Amino acid sequence: MTATPNPHTLPAEHLVPAWRNAFTAASNDDSRTALYRTVRLEWYDTGIRFIATDSSILVESWAAASRDFPIANPPQLDEAPNHTLTAIAADRIMVDFLKHRATEIKQYNRDTNDGLNPDPIDVTLSVGTIDDPDTGQQTLDVIGPQQHLIISSPNERIALPIYDGDYPAWRVFFVGGELRPVTQVETTPDVLSRIGQLDTLPMDEDDSYLTLGMAGTRVIVTGTGRVPLTGLFVPRATAAAEEAA
């Protein structure tokens, strides 16, 4: 695994929903530094995997580097990434960046449908400091020599702090538990609301937005489409189950 990843360029229409998907699971508890408004990034040759969790809900989403959908399938969970980092998105800078790119994507689609030939919108992710001439980030308002996740598009460039610490071994949450039908699960409105925000950009009307499956004491959420995702959450025990326990 390299100390600093090579810059990775992704289609904006892949990056925007993939980051948003993961960020729906980020924690709002500022006492949990590793999870507070953070997104875990895993670099692969074919794209980047985005992960976030608050310990009760976890979402991982995949943004392929290629616009060719048939090869956009994410790597298996046991395939080691080339590099990992945890970006801190505690303020609105990344939210606004994604909003601006989403607006550009809509305009691109309109121009394409009108028979024009607009340039596709790409976003480049790299790691560097503002005094690194190779990043072109000298004008960013970032203080200190520490490295940041630098996110660039043709019209905007931002830098996010990188969390310097361990991130939970999130893969273990997906291990074990046979899928089996259940008659009832209970969860909080907050969890359902956040699951409902997941955007998988289905390729056509036959693609399902989300499917749910019960695996032991967890609910597995999967989405198919241009931006694949997998998530899980722990349902609340029913009163009968609590009494039996």
DRENGU-952899 format. One line per 4 residues: number of its first residue (from 1); their letters; for each residue x negated, y negated, z negated of N, C-alpha, C. Coordinates in pm, whole numbers. Each point is the difference from the previous one (the first is absolute). Layout:
NUM> a> X,Y,Z,X,Y,Z,X,Y,Z ~ ...
end
This chain:
1> mtat> -85,119,0,85,-119,0,-89,-124,0 ~ 20,-90,95,-84,-117,14,27,-100,-111 ~ -105,-80,-33,15,-101,-104,96,-110,44 ~ -8,-39,126,89,-101,56,59,53,129
5> pnph> 131,0,13,60,56,122,-22,-90,120 ~ -2,60,117,-2,-77,122,135,-68,18 ~ 4,-115,66,129,-65,26,95,95,73 ~ 127,-7,-35,101,86,61,110,-88,55
9> tlpa> 32,15,129,105,-79,64,124,86,20 ~ 113,-52,-48,127,73,7,103,-84,74 ~ 92,65,70,113,-74,57,82,-62,-113 ~ 40,-124,18,76,-68,-104,131,72,-29
13> ehlv> 61,60,104,126,69,-22,-17,129,-81 ~ -123,47,-18,-28,112,-89,-37,-50,-139 ~ -86,-101,-6,-49,-49,-128,112,-58,-86 ~ 86,-82,59,101,-72,-79,91,95,-78
17> pawr> 67,96,65,86,88,-79,-78,93,-91 ~ -121,43,40,-77,92,-84,-39,-67,-131 ~ -47,-124,5,-35,-70,-124,126,-26,-83 ~ 105,-48,66,124,-28,-73,55,126,-66
21> naft> -5,114,71,48,125,-58,-73,29,-131 ~ -133,-2,5,-78,32,-118,26,-100,-113 ~ 8,-126,35,9,-104,-102,131,6,-78 ~ 101,67,54,125,14,-75,-21,78,-130
25> aasn> -107,79,-7,-25,81,-120,-102,-63,-94 ~ -56,-114,35,-102,-63,-84,60,-43,-134 ~ -81,8,-106,48,-32,-134,7,-151,-21 ~ 96,-41,-82,11,-140,-42,-50,-21,-142
29> ddsr> -60,103,-57,-51,-6,-137,-146,-45,3 ~ -26,-126,-38,-136,-52,11,-96,57,-103 ~ 50,83,-92,-89,66,-94,-65,125,61 ~ 50,43,114,-55,117,69,-77,-50,121
33> taly> -124,-36,-21,-78,-73,99,-12,74,132 ~ -23,129,-5,-22,75,124,126,7,86 ~ 117,-13,-62,127,16,72,73,-131,23 ~ -41,-108,-70,75,-124,6,-16,-67,136
37> rtvr> 107,8,80,6,-64,133,-119,40,87 ~ -38,127,-8,-113,49,79,47,97,108 ~ -82,11,103,22,98,107,-133,71,25 ~ 5,130,-2,-117,82,29,-10,21,149
41> lewy> -120,-22,58,-23,19,142,-99,114,20 ~ 33,88,92,-90,109,37,-29,-9,149 ~ -127,-23,31,-46,-16,138,-19,137,66 ~ 58,20,117,-27,116,86,-35,-52,139
45> dtgi> -59,86,80,-32,-42,137,126,-35,78 ~ 111,66,-31,122,-18,77,98,-100,-59 ~ -34,-58,-115,90,-97,-61,-29,-19,-148 ~ 95,-58,-69,-15,-27,-143,126,47,-73
49> rfia> -22,69,-112,109,40,-87,11,-102,-114 ~ 125,-41,-32,27,-96,-105,79,70,-111 ~ -41,-20,-125,63,66,-114,23,-101,-112 ~ 110,13,-69,22,-78,-122,91,80,-92
53> tdss> -15,-24,-130,83,69,-98,10,-82,-128 ~ 111,19,-71,13,-57,-134,15,112,-103 ~ -30,123,41,6,123,-81,136,66,1 ~ 105,-74,32,131,64,10,44,18,145
57> ilve> -54,-82,89,26,12,142,-133,-17,72 ~ -21,78,105,-123,-5,78,36,5,148 ~ -65,-83,80,23,0,144,-134,-4,72 ~ -15,87,99,-116,-8,88,52,-11,143
61> swaa> -60,-91,76,44,-25,136,-121,-11,90 ~ 20,32,128,-111,14,94,13,-100,114 ~ -109,-70,30,-6,-91,115,-106,51,95 ~ 41,47,115,-92,53,99,-71,-112,74
65> asrd> -125,24,36,-76,-99,75,42,-6,146 ~ 66,105,47,41,7,140,148,-31,13 ~ 37,-61,109,141,-24,29,64,121,68 ~ -75,102,22,51,122,63,65,86,-108
69> fpia> 134,-1,-9,70,66,-110,-34,147,-17 ~ -15,80,106,-24,143,-21,-125,32,-83 ~ -96,-91,-7,-119,29,-80,-2,-84,-128 ~ 119,-49,-39,8,-86,-118,26,77,-128
73> nppq> -5,134,5,26,78,-120,-111,-22,-102 ~ 34,-16,-127,-102,-26,-102,-83,124,-30 ~ -121,-18,-52,-81,115,-41,67,74,-115 ~ -33,128,-12,49,78,-113,-56,-57,-130
77> ldea> 71,25,-109,-42,-57,-128,-134,53,-47 ~ -39,119,49,-130,55,-43,-115,-45,89 ~ 28,-86,95,-106,-52,88,-59,-127,-63 ~ -128,5,-30,-66,-111,-70,-13,-122,91
81> pnht> 27,-119,-53,-16,-122,80,-145,-40,11 ~ -29,-87,94,-135,-53,17,-35,-101,-110 ~ 102,-69,-48,-23,-104,-101,131,-28,-72 ~ -9,-41,-125,118,-39,-76,-25,-133,-72
85> ltai> 104,-76,-20,-7,-121,-82,139,-33,-49 ~ 6,-79,-106,128,-43,-56,9,-152,9 ~ 94,-48,79,18,-143,20,103,-54,-99 ~ -27,-119,-50,90,-66,-95,82,-105,74
89> aadr> 132,17,-2,88,-94,70,97,-61,-100 ~ -56,-64,-104,82,-48,-111,77,-127,34 ~ -44,-76,99,74,-121,36,70,23,134 ~ 50,-106,60,82,13,122,-82,-4,128
93> imvd> -130,-6,-8,-78,-21,121,19,113,101 ~ 2,126,-49,19,113,91,145,10,44 ~ 93,-29,-91,142,1,36,25,-97,115 ~ -54,-120,-10,18,-100,105,-70,42,129
97> flkh> -119,58,-12,-72,47,119,85,102,76 ~ 57,97,-72,82,102,64,126,-62,62 ~ 58,-97,-69,119,-67,52,-31,-70,132 ~ -114,-66,5,-39,-71,124,-23,99,114
101> rate> -63,115,-31,-24,99,105,133,61,46 ~ 92,20,-92,130,56,38,72,-94,97 ~ -11,-130,-24,60,-98,91,-65,7,137 ~ -132,15,3,-71,12,128,39,127,75
105> ikqy> 21,108,-74,39,126,63,137,-15,67 ~ 93,-66,-69,132,-21,58,-10,-83,129 ~ -85,-104,-2,-17,-82,119,-65,80,112 ~ -96,83,-35,-65,87,99,102,92,66
109> nrdt> 88,58,-81,102,91,56,97,-76,90 ~ 37,-121,-40,89,-80,84,-67,-32,133 ~ -126,-42,-4,-72,-33,124,-14,122,89 ~ -26,115,-61,-13,122,78,132,36,68
113> ndgl> 109,-12,-74,132,31,56,39,-98,110 ~ -54,-121,-5,28,-101,104,-90,16,122 ~ -80,104,2,-85,26,116,-132,-74,-2 ~ -33,-64,-110,-128,-67,-11,-108,101,-36
117> npdp> -123,-43,-6,-111,90,-30,-81,-56,-117 ~ 59,-5,-119,-71,-59,-115,-112,90,-49 ~ -98,-61,-65,-109,77,-59,52,71,-125 ~ -35,127,-19,41,69,-123,-65,-63,-122
121> idvt> 60,17,-114,-47,-64,-123,-75,104,-83 ~ -127,-27,-26,-83,89,-79,-42,-68,-129 ~ -30,81,-99,-50,-48,-129,-126,78,-33 ~ -106,-71,-37,-128,63,-33,-24,-7,-149
125> lsvg> -34,112,-60,-34,7,-142,-149,29,-13 ~ -66,-78,-83,-143,17,-23,-30,-34,-145 ~ -120,30,-43,-44,-30,-135,-125,-87,9 ~ -1,-112,-74,-115,-89,4,17,-114,-97
129> tidd> -94,-93,4,5,-119,-83,11,-122,90 ~ 34,-115,-58,19,-117,83,-131,-55,54 ~ -115,41,-57,-127,-48,52,-64,102,92 ~ 78,99,44,-48,99,95,32,-50,140
133> pdtg> -100,-36,81,29,-59,131,72,96,94 ~ -8,132,-26,65,94,90,151,5,-20 ~ 50,-53,-110,143,5,-25,73,-124,49 ~ -71,-109,18,63,-123,43,94,-58,-103
137> qqtl> -27,26,-128,92,-40,-106,-47,-123,-78 ~ -93,-75,53,-59,-108,-78,101,-104,-45 ~ 110,-16,71,97,-103,-35,102,46,-102 ~ -6,128,-41,98,49,-97,-30,-55,-139
141> dvig> 106,-27,-75,-14,-53,-135,-16,116,-99 ~ -115,66,4,-32,111,-89,-130,-33,-70 ~ 1,7,-132,-116,-40,-78,-80,123,-42 ~ -132,-10,11,-86,107,-49,-47,91,111
145> pqqh> -103,80,-29,-61,87,102,67,136,13 ~ 104,28,-80,59,132,3,68,26,134 ~ 6,126,36,63,38,125,152,-5,-12 ~ 64,-28,111,145,-5,10,46,82,120
149> liis> 127,38,-4,62,57,118,43,-116,88 ~ -58,-9,117,27,-110,92,95,49,108 ~ 111,-68,16,105,41,92,19,-111,102 ~ -23,31,127,-4,-103,104,95,35,114
153> spne> 68,-103,48,77,9,123,-40,-121,85 ~ 43,-6,126,-39,-115,82,40,-135,-58 ~ 106,-3,-82,51,-128,-49,-17,-22,-150 ~ -56,97,-70,-10,-15,-145,-105,94,-55
157> rial> -64,-43,-110,-103,81,-64,11,-20,-151 ~ 6,110,-74,9,-8,-146,-102,95,-62 ~ -21,-14,-131,-90,89,-74,67,39,-131 ~ -2,128,-32,57,52,-123,-111,54,-90
161> piyd> 8,-23,-131,-98,58,-92,7,153,5 ~ -112,63,-32,-8,146,-6,-15,40,-146 ~ 84,92,-44,-5,49,-138,-123,87,-19 ~ -83,-36,-96,-124,72,-26,22,97,-115
165> gdyp> 65,111,30,28,100,-103,64,121,63 ~ 27,99,-82,57,125,49,148,-16,29 ~ 45,69,105,142,5,34,50,141,-33 ~ 126,15,-44,50,132,-36,-15,100,115
169> awrv> -25,125,-35,-10,108,98,141,33,49 ~ 50,-80,90,141,3,37,40,129,72 ~ -93,68,61,35,121,75,57,111,-89 ~ -40,1,-125,45,108,-89,151,-4,-20
173> ffvg> 63,-117,20,144,-11,-21,77,76,107 ~ -64,26,116,68,70,108,-24,151,-6 ~ -82,46,-91,-36,141,-7,97,75,-88 ~ 46,116,47,86,85,-81,146,-39,9
177> gelr> 85,94,-36,144,-26,0,65,41,130 ~ 78,105,-3,71,46,118,125,-86,23 ~ 23,-33,125,123,-72,32,120,90,-26 ~ 100,-51,-69,119,80,-27,120,-94,-13
181> pvtq> 117,49,41,120,-86,-7,43,-22,-144 ~ 53,-116,-27,57,-31,-130,135,-68,23 ~ 82,4,-100,133,-59,14,3,-146,-40 ~ -95,-43,-83,6,-137,-50,-136,-43,-53
185> vett> -37,-123,31,-115,-62,-64,42,-140,-40 ~ -68,-54,-98,29,-136,-45,-127,-83,9 ~ 18,-125,40,-114,-90,8,49,-141,-27 ~ -92,-92,-10,36,-137,-31,33,-77,128
189> pdvl> 82,-103,-8,28,-81,118,-127,-60,61 ~ -98,-32,-85,-124,-58,51,-71,96,94 ~ -8,128,-38,-67,98,85,74,15,133 ~ 133,10,-5,77,13,123,-16,-122,89
193> srig> -5,-118,-61,-18,-122,78,-135,-1,70 ~ -103,42,-71,-133,1,60,-13,105,110 ~ 61,117,-22,0,102,105,72,-52,123 ~ 108,-75,-22,75,-55,111,-74,-104,81
197> qldt> -108,-55,-55,-79,-99,73,-102,63,94 ~ -19,131,-9,-99,65,84,42,-10,146 ~ -96,-30,86,27,-22,141,-91,92,81 ~ 61,97,70,-81,95,76,4,-25,151
201> lpmd> 70,-104,43,7,-32,142,24,122,87 ~ 119,61,-4,25,120,80,-15,-29,149 ~ -45,100,72,-22,-18,144,131,-6,77 ~ 102,72,-46,129,-4,68,109,33,-102
205> edds> 123,0,45,111,20,-92,5,139,-60 ~ -69,96,60,1,136,-51,-96,19,-117 ~ -89,-96,-23,-95,11,-110,68,-40,-131 ~ -24,77,-105,53,-34,-131,-87,-107,-64
209> yltl> 65,-92,-66,-77,-100,-73,-71,65,-118 ~ 76,65,-86,-58,61,-120,72,131,-29 ~ -74,95,-54,59,122,-52,-48,20,-142 ~ 84,64,-81,-32,25,-140,0,149,-26
213> gmag> -96,47,-80,-5,140,-37,-43,12,-146 ~ 60,94,-70,-31,20,-141,-113,101,-14 ~ -107,-39,-66,-114,89,-24,-27,4,-149 ~ 55,100,-65,-17,7,-144,68,-116,-69
217> trvi> -77,-80,-69,56,-116,-71,-23,-130,76 ~ -30,11,131,-26,-119,79,86,0,125 ~ 29,-118,50,70,-15,127,-102,-47,104 ~ -13,76,107,-93,-34,107,75,-78,108
221> vtgt> -53,-112,39,58,-85,103,-91,6,123 ~ 56,30,116,-80,2,123,69,-83,106 ~ -80,-65,82,51,-80,109,-74,33,127 ~ 70,6,111,-62,29,129,20,-118,92
225> grvp> -91,-15,91,8,-111,93,-138,-49,35 ~ -7,-122,48,-129,-55,40,-95,-12,-118 ~ 54,-25,-119,-81,-14,-121,43,107,-100 ~ -65,116,-1,41,106,-92,-27,-38,-145
229> ltgl> 83,50,-90,-20,-27,-142,44,120,-81 ~ -57,12,-118,42,98,-99,2,-69,-135 ~ 99,28,-79,7,-58,-134,61,100,-96 ~ -1,-34,-125,66,83,-99,39,-86,-119
233> fvpr> 99,47,-72,34,-65,-125,54,105,-95 ~ -4,-31,-128,45,93,-103,141,-41,-41 ~ 99,85,25,137,-36,-38,18,5,-151 ~ 100,-69,-46,35,3,-141,69,130,-34
237> ataa> -25,50,-120,70,122,-43,146,-32,-28 ~ 87,92,34,141,-18,-30,22,22,-150 ~ 113,-47,-47,29,15,-143,2,149,-39 ~ 57,83,88,7,143,-30,-141,60,-7
241> aeea> -84,-41,92,-136,53,0,-75,-45,-124 ~ 22,-126,-40,-66,-51,-120,46,77,-124 ~ 130,31,-4,53,73,-115,-56,142,-4 ~ -11,62,120,-54,136,6,-146,2,-41
245> a> -74,-105,38,-143,-6,-36,-17,-15,-150
end
